[in-house]
Amino acid sequence: MRRHALFLLGLACLPWLHEVARAAGESSLARGVVGAMADSGSSSRDTRRRAVETIPFDRMPAAERRLAEGAIERTTLYRRLPTASITCDPALLDFVLAKPETLVEVWRVLGISRLTLDPVAVGQWRLSDGYGTVGAVRLLHRERGDRGGLYVFHGRGAYDGPLAPKQLTGSCLVVVRYTSDADATTGRPRQTVQIDAFLDVDGMGLELVTRSLQPIIVHSAASNLHEISLFVSQFAAAAARNPAAVSRIADRMTRTPPADRKTLVTLASGRQATAAPTHAAASEQVQAELASRWMTADQLDALQQR
């Protein structure tokens, strides 16, 4: 799975939106979807102003507030991503946002990502994408209500690889909002996600960032959000249909505490995770279904022949 690692430099706070889009972005169909999504985003001054006004600075601890305000003051590139829709229970999305390492671990088990996201403290992670990007992520603020939730992340990252003549470093503030409703056709719970990203690339002015990096960042961000939304929806559907098979996949998440594995499956399936027996073939079929969009044909054949 390959996509520009520069996205993690710009949006290090949301690495779980990065790797899962690499392979899908290589197809012409996916590029068409990404192009349409990128066109519906916004970097306008008015959108940025309204985004800043809705950040709950007054409810953030002093240190976290200063960090967030400083990130906004140093912004060289702002982007509101196109909204995305995820068909899942709000509790599952909230869990994945609070513990993104669990979803990254699912990708590792499925063999569709080289990304690592390691917790170093409560609400703090260390990341590496395996392609030259490393960084640190911190959750500054979190809110959840009856109709949705809000997360404010801060990240700092560095990229050293063939896409840049020298190491690039930068930081960002990412504000994630989601609102809950029900799909009009199926009645299933649906989450509408909106992301505002404020990026600062060290030593690069606005003109250079706009000319050189903005197309890459906007393209990657729109693609990543679309792909992660699709993956979470598919994961929730698979867990609801065959919770025992998804539990078998979760059992292989050796880097994740057992309690978090159980919670992930429970929230995704809508029922208590159990040790109900399931055939290995059924588990492998679910794994192939989840991974197929993000694997090449050869990789998928190798997975199915195990």
URUR-V814010 format. One record per residue. N is the residue number from 1. D_LAST is the distance of its C-alpha to the last C-alpha in whole Angstrom. Layout:
{{N/D_LAST} {N/D_LAST}}
//
This chain:
{{1/20} {2/24} {3/27} {4/30} {5/30} {6/34} {7/33} {8/32} {9/36} {10/38} {11/36} {12/34} {13/35} {14/32} {15/29} {16/27} {17/28} {18/27} {19/24} {20/22} {21/24} {22/24} {23/21} {24/23} {25/26} {26/26} {27/26} {28/30} {29/29} {30/28} {31/31} {32/34} {33/33} {34/33} {35/36} {36/38} {37/37} {38/38} {39/41} {40/42} {41/42} {42/45} {43/47} {44/50} {45/53} {46/53} {47/50} {48/49} {49/53} {50/52} {51/48} {52/50} {53/53} {54/50} {55/48} {56/50} {57/51} {58/54} {59/51} {60/49} {61/50} {62/53} {63/50} {64/48} {65/50} {66/51} {67/48} {68/47} {69/51} {70/51} {71/47} {72/49} {73/52} {74/50} {75/48} {76/48} {77/45} {78/45} {79/43} {80/42} {81/39} {82/39} {83/38} {84/35} {85/34} {86/31} {87/31} {88/30} {89/33} {90/35} {91/34} {92/30} {93/31} {94/34} {95/31} {96/29} {97/32} {98/33} {99/30} {100/28} {101/26} {102/24} {103/23} {104/22} {105/20} {106/18} {107/18} {108/16} {109/14} {110/13} {111/13} {112/16} {113/19} {114/20} {115/23} {116/24} {117/27} {118/28} {119/31} {120/34} {121/37} {122/37} {123/37} {124/36} {125/33} {126/32} {127/30} {128/28} {129/26} {130/25} {131/27} {132/30} {133/31} {134/32} {135/34} {136/36} {137/36} {138/38} {139/39} {140/43} {141/43} {142/42} {143/43} {144/42} {145/44} {146/44} {147/43} {148/41} {149/41} {150/41} {151/40} {152/41} {153/39} {154/40} {155/38} {156/39} {157/37} {158/37} {159/35} {160/35} {161/34} {162/34} {163/35} {164/38} {165/41} {166/41} {167/40} {168/40} {169/41} {170/41} {171/42} {172/41} {173/42} {174/40} {175/41} {176/39} {177/40} {178/39} {179/41} {180/40} {181/40} {182/39} {183/38} {184/40} {185/38} {186/36} {187/38} {188/35} {189/35} {190/35} {191/36} {192/37} {193/37} {194/39} {195/39} {196/42} {197/41} {198/44} {199/43} {200/45} {201/44} {202/46} {203/49} {204/48} {205/50} {206/50} {207/51} {208/48} {209/45} {210/46} {211/46} {212/43} {213/41} {214/42} {215/40} {216/37} {217/37} {218/38} {219/35} {220/32} {221/34} {222/34} {223/30} {224/29} {225/31} {226/30} {227/26} {228/26} {229/28} {230/26} {231/23} {232/25} {233/26} {234/23} {235/21} {236/25} {237/24} {238/21} {239/22} {240/25} {241/23} {242/21} {243/22} {244/20} {245/16} {246/18} {247/19} {248/16} {249/15} {250/18} {251/18} {252/15} {253/18} {254/20} {255/22} {256/24} {257/26} {258/25} {259/28} {260/27} {261/24} {262/26} {263/28} {264/26} {265/24} {266/27} {267/29} {268/26} {269/26} {270/30} {271/30} {272/29} {273/26} {274/25} {275/23} {276/23} {277/20} {278/17} {279/14} {280/11} {281/10} {282/13} {283/12} {284/9} {285/11} {286/14} {287/12} {288/11} {289/15} {290/16} {291/14} {292/15} {293/18} {294/18} {295/15} {296/16} {297/15} {298/13} {299/11} {300/10} {301/9} {302/6} {303/6} {304/6} {305/4} {306/0}}
//
